[in-house]
Amino acid sequence: MLGLEKASQAQVAPNIVTDIRIGTIGKLTRIVFEFTAPISVKLFTLNSPYRIVVDMPEVGWRLPPKPLPAEKGLYLRLRYGLYKPGNSRVVLDLKEPVSIYHAGVMAPSGKYGHRLKIELEATTKAKFYNTLKKGALSIPSQNAVNHSPAAPLPNVLGFPTQELKMKTKTLGYHKTNKGTRRFQSPPRKPPNSSKSVRTYTVIIDPGHGGIDPGAISLSGIYEKSITLVMARELRTELKKYRNFKAILTRDRDIFVPLRDRLRLAREAEADLFISIHADSIKNSKISGPSVYTLSERASDKEAAMLAEKENKVDLIAGIDLSQQNPEVTGILIDLAQRETKNRSVRFAGELIVALKNRTKLLRKTHRFAGFVVLKAPDVPSVLLELGFLSSPKDERALQDRRYRARLAAGIAEAVNAYFAQIEQALDR
């Protein structure tokens, strides 16, 4: 079983968030962030749903390792993390329209450090939309004042930023001439041949990241951590082959918008796009990997719900999509060409065969839905669900480096088999 370790983010950031306190004072909801150094922030509001976004320079997080609180006052929940290099973000989900009654930074006082205090009060939809038009509210650090806080608000405990250790040994998996299968190390050096070797670019997309944790297991494991460690291990496995160039859409705990993931694939002239996820559902008995390809119609209700949830990650991260081109934000817009879809389905078949020999797969393994990350019109794409973090069985397995090594080897085998078919077609 693989243990957990604290991310190194808090060790390198010049400013650390040490506490978050949320409470109510009369009709006001007060949110206090405590820092180790002075801080400047920007606040802005978003609707559909109602949110307040707090942007700040890149900070570390050293919160007590317990869950964030449930709703209180006007506050519903919050998410935090690295939004982009140099920029951390907090997104506050709200129950109803609010106005910012007061916001300011405070200098250290007594046992309290540097603080950002935000007080919210309920308002009308019309006044909320008027606030939207005003844009961001800047709060510079030099406005900090000495202020003795009132009675301490109830402590709020934050999710620990968790990341899985990466070291692992892997084995390749290949077909023999007789069609049987056996484990063996994949080729590390090209064979002696004067024939030129084609290189194929594989984009590996670790789902979620930064401010968007994705699914969270009962024990507090983040989907974003599982997907990142798996993506790194798959990249290592693909490097053992002589003709694959593997590129990750993110190689750290950072948020990457969906459209940027697609743009990276197209700019890299990718030959294959693999998005890695680990879902969570109400039924804890359901387990096992599954593979999705793009379709205008979902294969079942669960596939449709999953696609809708995944397609909202930009919204979750505090991005205003109201002004975006509908071709970017639509859930079921068919951008894929017929041949690209066919190739995606072909690779999905290879992937299912390879994984079937390594683990028990979800029933009806190949599914279809309108995932935004699968909509590059000229890049064959699949979304691989590694399993369910709501399943204790899958959660244990995905923390096991030996299990992940088997999966990584299987995915690499499928990639190799898929491009071998392409090579044969090109050589005819």
GINOR-V15952 format. One record per residue. N is the residue number from 1. RES is the residue in one letter. PHI is phi in whole degrees, -180 to 180 (* if undefined). D_CENTER is the distance of its C-alpha to the mean C-alpha in whole Angstrom. Layout:
n->{N N}
res->{RES RES}
phi->{PHI PHI}
d_center->{D_CENTER D_CENTER}
//
This chain:
n->{1 2 3 4 5 6 7 8 9 10 11 12 13 14 15 16 17 18 19 20 21 22 23 24 25 26 27 28 29 30 31 32 33 34 35 36 37 38 39 40 41 42 43 44 45 46 47 48 49 50 51 52 53 54 55 56 57 58 59 60 61 62 63 64 65 66 67 68 69 70 71 72 73 74 75 76 77 78 79 80 81 82 83 84 85 86 87 88 89 90 91 92 93 94 95 96 97 98 99 100 101 102 103 104 105 106 107 108 109 110 111 112 113 114 115 116 117 118 119 120 121 122 123 124 125 126 127 128 129 130 131 132 133 134 135 136 137 138 139 140 141 142 143 144 145 146 147 148 149 150 151 152 153 154 155 156 157 158 159 160 161 162 163 164 165 166 167 168 169 170 171 172 173 174 175 176 177 178 179 180 181 182 183 184 185 186 187 188 189 190 191 192 193 194 195 196 197 198 199 200 201 202 203 204 205 206 207 208 209 210 211 212 213 214 215 216 217 218 219 220 221 222 223 224 225 226 227 228 229 230 231 232 233 234 235 236 237 238 239 240 241 242 243 244 245 246 247 248 249 250 251 252 253 254 255 256 257 258 259 260 261 262 263 264 265 266 267 268 269 270 271 272 273 274 275 276 277 278 279 280 281 282 283 284 285 286 287 288 289 290 291 292 293 294 295 296 297 298 299 300 301 302 303 304 305 306 307 308 309 310 311 312 313 314 315 316 317 318 319 320 321 322 323 324 325 326 327 328 329 330 331 332 333 334 335 336 337 338 339 340 341 342 343 344 345 346 347 348 349 350 351 352 353 354 355 356 357 358 359 360 361 362 363 364 365 366 367 368 369 370 371 372 373 374 375 376 377 378 379 380 381 382 383 384 385 386 387 388 389 390 391 392 393 394 395 396 397 398 399 400 401 402 403 404 405 406 407 408 409 410 411 412 413 414 415 416 417 418 419 420 421 422 423 424 425 426 427 428}
res->{M L G L E K A S Q A Q V A P N I V T D I R I G T I G K L T R I V F E F T A P I S V K L F T L N S P Y R I V V D M P E V G W R L P P K P L P A E K G L Y L R L R Y G L Y K P G N S R V V L D L K E P V S I Y H A G V M A P S G K Y G H R L K I E L E A T T K A K F Y N T L K K G A L S I P S Q N A V N H S P A A P L P N V L G F P T Q E L K M K T K T L G Y H K T N K G T R R F Q S P P R K P P N S S K S V R T Y T V I I D P G H G G I D P G A I S L S G I Y E K S I T L V M A R E L R T E L K K Y R N F K A I L T R D R D I F V P L R D R L R L A R E A E A D L F I S I H A D S I K N S K I S G P S V Y T L S E R A S D K E A A M L A E K E N K V D L I A G I D L S Q Q N P E V T G I L I D L A Q R E T K N R S V R F A G E L I V A L K N R T K L L R K T H R F A G F V V L K A P D V P S V L L E L G F L S S P K D E R A L Q D R R Y R A R L A A G I A E A V N A Y F A Q I E Q A L D R}
phi->{* -92 -81 -110 -137 -70 -66 -82 -56 -68 -82 -110 -73 -72 -131 -123 -85 -104 -163 -133 -123 -131 -158 -121 -130 63 -89 -91 -110 -106 -124 -123 -107 -112 -125 -88 -148 -58 -143 -113 -137 -126 -117 -149 -106 -136 -114 54 -88 -72 -146 -118 -107 -114 -101 -150 -58 -58 -127 -98 -127 -131 -96 -57 -78 -136 -61 -67 -73 -78 -58 -155 61 -86 -83 -108 -167 -141 -132 -145 160 -79 -88 -159 -52 86 -138 -97 -144 -121 -116 -101 -83 -120 -77 -157 -61 -134 -124 -85 -68 -158 -148 -171 -106 -128 -76 -58 -152 60 -83 -96 -92 -66 -133 -110 -115 -126 -116 -116 -135 -68 -147 -90 -61 -62 -68 -64 -64 -66 -66 -57 -68 -75 83 -77 -103 -92 -124 -75 -67 -70 -83 -61 -128 -72 -148 -86 -66 -70 -52 -56 -75 -57 -63 -116 -105 -105 -60 -73 -76 -116 -142 -84 -65 -104 -69 -163 -106 -131 -124 -80 -144 -139 -84 -93 -64 -88 91 -78 -123 -153 -81 -162 -71 -68 -64 -94 -131 -67 -67 -68 -160 -84 -71 -68 -106 -75 -108 -114 -96 -113 -91 -107 -113 -70 -61 65 128 61 -68 -106 -76 75 -70 -129 -74 -62 -90 96 -79 -90 -59 -60 -76 -61 -66 -69 -66 -69 -63 -65 -69 -67 -60 -61 -67 -67 -65 -73 -89 -87 -126 -120 -111 -102 -127 -93 -72 -150 -122 -154 -82 -140 -82 -126 -58 -57 -66 -72 -65 -66 -62 -60 -62 -72 -66 -81 53 -64 -98 -161 -126 -122 -99 -110 -140 -151 -82 -143 -135 -69 -83 -74 -86 -81 -150 108 -69 -148 -128 -115 -126 -74 -155 -65 -116 -70 -73 -162 -62 -64 -64 -65 -65 -65 -62 -63 -65 -67 -73 -99 -65 -64 -64 -61 -83 87 -98 -85 -95 -65 -100 -76 -60 -59 -66 -90 -96 -62 -84 -118 -93 -87 -102 -80 -78 -59 -66 -63 -62 -61 -68 -62 -64 -63 -68 -58 -63 -62 -66 -65 -61 -67 -74 -61 -84 -122 -159 -83 -91 -65 -59 53 -62 -89 -125 -133 -165 -96 -69 -59 -69 -101 -100 -64 -70 -126 -125 -54 -141 -137 -114 -101 -89 -68 155 -123 -71 -79 -98 -55 -63 -68 -61 -63 -63 -73 -90 -92 -62 -69 -67 -63 -63 -64 -64 -60 -64 -67 -63 -63 -62 -64 -60 -64 -67 -63 -75 -64 -64 -65 -59 -62 -67 -70 -86 -71}
d_center->{23 21 21 18 18 18 16 18 17 20 22 22 21 25 24 22 22 24 24 23 26 26 29 32 35 37 35 33 29 29 26 26 24 26 26 28 29 29 27 27 24 24 23 23 23 21 22 21 20 22 20 21 18 19 19 20 21 18 19 18 18 21 21 22 20 21 19 19 22 22 23 26 29 27 24 21 18 16 12 12 11 11 11 13 16 18 17 15 15 15 15 18 18 22 24 27 28 28 30 30 33 33 30 31 31 33 35 35 37 39 36 33 31 30 29 27 29 28 30 29 32 32 33 34 31 34 33 30 30 32 30 27 30 31 27 26 28 28 29 30 31 35 35 34 37 39 38 39 37 38 38 34 32 30 28 24 22 18 15 16 13 13 13 14 17 17 21 22 25 25 27 27 29 31 34 37 40 41 38 37 34 34 32 33 31 30 32 31 34 35 39 42 42 43 41 38 34 32 28 25 22 19 15 13 9 6 4 1 4 7 8 6 6 5 9 11 14 18 18 15 13 9 7 5 8 10 8 8 12 13 12 14 17 17 17 20 22 22 24 26 27 29 28 24 22 19 16 13 11 9 11 11 8 8 7 8 9 10 13 13 11 14 17 16 17 20 21 21 23 21 22 20 16 14 10 9 8 10 11 13 17 20 22 21 24 22 20 20 18 18 17 17 19 19 22 24 24 22 24 23 23 20 18 19 17 14 14 15 12 9 11 11 8 10 13 11 10 14 15 18 18 22 23 21 23 22 22 18 17 19 18 21 22 23 23 23 27 28 29 25 24 27 25 22 24 26 23 22 25 25 22 23 26 25 23 26 28 25 24 25 23 22 25 25 22 22 21 20 18 18 14 14 12 15 18 19 22 24 21 21 17 16 13 13 13 14 15 15 14 17 19 21 22 18 17 20 20 16 17 20 20 23 21 18 21 23 19 19 23 23 20 22 25 24 23 26 28 27 28 31 32 31 33 36 36 36 39 41}
//
